[in-house]
Amino acid sequence: MATLADTPARGPAGAARTLWREMNAIQRLALALAVILAVLALLAPVLAPFEPNAQSLMNRLRPPVGFERARPGYWLGTDELGRDLLSRCLYGLRLTLGLAFLGALIGLVIGGTLGLLAGVRGGRTDALVMGAVDTQIAVPFTLIALFVLVVFGNTIAVMVLVLGLYGWEQYARIVRGEVMKLMRMPFIEAARAAGAGPARIARVHLLPNLVSPLVVQFTLSLSNIILLESTLSFLGLGVQPPTATLGAMVGVGRDFMPTAPWIVLAPALSILIVTFAVQILGDWLRDRADPRLRKR
């Protein structure tokens, strides 16, 4: 007689348990880290023990708890202006993840729309879109980002726009290739014979089949955008002080590496953990979306 334990789990909880069992130890660690980091970023105003920009020159360059000269309550120490590093890391993580998410979302919308138009319409539209894609690939994007930020300023709005333009060509190429493959499928021919126009075919038949590759690409590009934002902030062209981002904290703290290395280590380790978790999860999603890699 079958027992309750032998009955296959159904619903969201059962699907979550099935996915968890399919993961290896590294992927489970990455998922746990991603969840923890997301919670920390969302609850930064609640969890931060101090205001991120509150200065206390009497407590400047204090080491983390457990070291000599540490001050109680400053768990990760303080920076050159006496600001609490834990609070700034939490708020910096919140802003860095927010900028990266918005940038990746903008890139998905721009690249996905252009790729869909190129695949459905073909002809001159396809040639124009792919010409823009080739141009984007040929020019290093870091140089484009530096130029835009120098000319238009490094406000948060401009920063989001710059990050959104990063990687859109990858979405466009993926969507175009998938659409061109799907357009030769029998169900598309049947939809055309039934009188469906290009807009209905794209909305009803193409978009549902594009969700999986777009989600995978979104996850993979998210870590690259985080690194780009950190690089620009490190160079002083990102969000301006006193607003905290992880890259800006590393850039400011590099001058104090010989005497106060914790100023750099805390945000740098946060960047490392974030990119590790997102990249591992992106690779896992890619393997699940590709049947050949899943069998392997």
Number of C-alpha atoms within 10 A of each C-alpha: 4 6 6 8 7 8 8 9 14 11 7 9 10 12 13 13 12 14 11 14 11 12 14 10 11 12 19 18 15 20 18 13 17 19 13 12 20 16 12 19 22 18 14 20 16 10 14 18 15 18 13 21 17 14 17 14 13 9 20 16 23 26 23 22 15 12 10 9 13 18 17 10 13 21 18 22 28 28 27 18 15 19 24 28 29 24 25 29 25 26 26 25 26 23 20 23 24 16 24 25 22 17 26 29 18 21 26 26 15 18 27 24 17 25 29 26 20 25 25 21 12 15 10 10 16 19 12 14 22 19 12 13 21 12 12 18 13 9 10 10 17 14 9 15 21 16 12 16 17 11 9 10 15 21 13 14 11 17 23 20 17 23 26 24 20 24 26 26 25 22 26 28 21 18 28 26 15 18 22 17 11 19 17 10 10 10 13 17 14 11 16 14 10 9 10 15 11 13 11 13 19 20 10 12 16 20 16 10 15 17 11 16 17 19 16 19 20 20 20 21 27 25 25 19 24 25 20 21 28 26 19 21 24 21 15 16 20 24 25 14 13 12 14 23 29 31 30 27 27 24 21 19 20 15 14 15 14 7 9 19 16 21 28 23 17 20 26 19 13 18 20 12 16 22 21 16 22 22 20 20 23 22 16 17 19 20 16 16 15 12 10 9 11 12 8 6
